[in-house]
Amino acid sequence: MRARIAAAARAAGRAPDTVTLVAVSKTQPAEAVLAALAAGQTVFGENRVQEATQKFPALRPAHPALRLHLIGGLQTNKAREAVRIADVIESLDRPRLADAIADAAAREGRMPRLFIEVNTGAEPQKSGIPREAADAFIDACQTRFGAALTGLMCVPPAGEDPAPHFAWLAARAARHGLPDLSMGMSADFETAIAHGATFVRVGTAIFGHRPV
Ligand SMILES: *Cc1c(COP(=O)(O)O)cnc(C)c1O
């Protein structure tokens, strides 16, 4: 996986270390995370707060380099727990969640890095701010969160060419001066890297198919 990421970065004229692999360990047992840690992987992604809480805090003392990204749609009533356990919340997508995260950060005395998720395909079942509302929301979050807001994230519609979605997201991040782009999964991370991804979220291509 690391070799494929490095090759895709070089093909795009980028240094391999400009792309961080987020190993998506959702539904995988803690043993799978431990095996990946032993192999040198330090950055992990989970989409449910409760599952992340069950797996990750216990691993931190022995693995100080571990970084946890929350990548799934986030309910406001889970914001406090998310702020407590995450290094990066990738799914900030609405004003009420921004309120909840700001409040939780004040109470916890800790602010994770934040990415704004955009629903680039306008899919009703997906989280993410709509494209047409993105500029105003990004502006508001930059004012509110300052340097904690560092990037944008998207999950393009399945079965559609992801490239236009990645290109749109990259242009939007550039317009707002945001350095991070979380885009690309097992099936399309090389395309995402060609379009400037700085984080790729890869699950099945690392861990195999998820247990059901
Ligand atoms: C599950 C998930 C991934 C990883 O998907 P794979 O196809 O298994 O690589 C990436 N991003 C999000 C938001 C996910 O929920």
The ligand as an SDF file (V2000), in Angstrom:
LIG
                    3D

 15 15  0  0  0  0  0  0  0  0999 V2000
  -15.2070    2.9040    5.1110 C   0  0  0  0  0  0  0  0  0  0  0  0
  -14.7150    4.2360    4.6700 C   0  0  0  0  0  0  0  0  0  0  0  0
  -13.5310    4.3720    3.9270 C   0  0  0  0  0  0  0  0  0  0  0  0
  -12.6730    3.1990    3.4710 C   0  0  0  0  0  0  0  0  0  0  0  0
  -13.3100    2.5410    2.4110 O   0  0  0  0  0  0  0  0  0  0  0  0
  -12.5950    1.3230    1.6460 P   0  0  0  0  0  0  0  0  0  0  0  0
  -13.3360    1.2420    0.3640 O   0  0  0  0  0  0  0  0  0  0  0  0
  -12.7460    0.1250    2.5010 O   0  0  0  0  0  0  0  0  0  0  0  0
  -11.1810    1.6870    1.4420 O   0  0  0  0  0  0  0  0  0  0  0  0
  -13.1070    5.6520    3.5940 C   0  0  0  0  0  0  0  0  0  0  0  0
  -13.8160    6.7380    3.9680 N   0  0  0  0  0  0  0  0  0  0  0  0
  -14.9590    6.6560    4.6710 C   0  0  0  0  0  0  0  0  0  0  0  0
  -15.6830    7.9020    5.0410 C   0  0  0  0  0  0  0  0  0  0  0  0
  -15.4510    5.4010    5.0370 C   0  0  0  0  0  0  0  0  0  0  0  0
  -16.5910    5.3260    5.7290 O   0  0  0  0  0  0  0  0  0  0  0  0
  1  2  1  0
  2  3  1  0
  2 14  2  0
  3  4  1  0
  3 10  2  0
  4  5  1  0
  5  6  1  0
  6  7  2  0
  6  8  1  0
  6  9  1  0
 10 11  1  0
 11 12  2  0
 12 13  1  0
 12 14  1  0
 14 15  1  0
M  END
$$$$
